[in-house]
């Protein structure tokens, strides 16, 4: 193995030991491959992203989107394809991947989230490599670290959804594009086309990244006037998108069912940034630093800013065309581009100011990093804005049921009130083995329907016939969904048929509130009414008794 000698002395080469130049220099022998590795600009951002991603990975509870991932991936392949035929086809590739991953590594909270951690660490490495090609080594290191310090990166590194993989895919496509621009060749454009398809199967909204790439290509063509560059980009993009035709068709058909997002107002653009970065302070700092990249390389800065901002503008415009896709987490794929231009801007400040700036950025993000690892953090999907709804603790509900469970118990995971909370799915995940209360009102499960949601029975009275005890788990209901006032009557707000059946035969024996927005009630069957007391028998005199009495007189 080749080695590198690291000397600390100052003696002349070839000096005799013990001569007038003194003892020979002390040498530390370091493997050359190790020196080469640790000098790579992508290594330290990747390691830092890995550490932050793994830190307290299992602490936040799964929220309903992650439960949907688990529910879909835990089905058989045939059942999964049936589901995708009805809904969520745009997430099909991720569900299929997670299906295979779970078969190998299980379905614990940590196991479900590790692929996202690895993808985000790879995205950090790619961010540094892309920045190196555009702005040089120093900017590459700063950009990679800025990317990792953005709280949203850790947040979605710990999410069992496709967002982290989409960030990785877009960063990979960007690197492949730059390689093709450096030396155009059909193999490089084929690689780029495959990367475009990779992005699309993970998140169709993320295909808006192509508009930013179009600006990068246009700037490159303006400088070099190479026609084949334009033709290669257009051909690769067309092929990559064409390969997505089935996903696009199914995705557009299901869009009206799957998406119910408000059309963004002009003010929504200003409200986007804190949620995109999961930090008000970090969002402001990165946006201020980004334009400084113009001082490093105007042409590359224009391309970087276009990759960061143009997809956001495109999604805003498209969201006014019938179906809105305006959701900050759908735009996390722009974070590597924001880090790229911010890193270039930091590098333009000089070494000492750059180090100070990174330290300040790290400190600014600490409160958000801590908040995003709270047990209920993932349910706060509008962070750091006001929560859309208070959190629902599936694990807390399951713990209460498990503690008081008896074989034969039933369960009513209320679906009629805010059914998108998927309480039944959450209980299936968090209830321990051996605690399997029967879902008494379930007529057909989501798996049987090829959907995520279970269908309730039309005859709740008959469903309760053989049940002695049951657990009712529900979302609190009040005039104001943010009121957080637990219902005094846990049956309030249920469908009338279910209410009548439960009130007729059951009484509430216990009520618990494991979180502000969750109620668990134990219902026990009312004792059977006592049979009517027997009436005392009355003696009737014989018919001739009176006659005999009278005859005596």
PyMOL commands that set and color helices and strands:
alter all, ss='L'
color gray80, all
select helices_A, chain A and resi 32-38+41-54+64-73+77-86+89-105+109-135+137-149+151-157+163-182+186-202+204-224+227-242+245-258+268-277+280-295+298-318+328-347+351-371+377-379+394-404+419-421+423-430+446-449+460-463+496-505+545-552
alter helices_A, ss='H'
color red, helices_A
select strands_A, chain A and resi 3-7+27-31+410-413+438-439+442-444+455-456+469-475+506-515+518-525
alter strands_A, ss='S'
color yellow, strands_A
deselect
rebuild
show_as cartoon
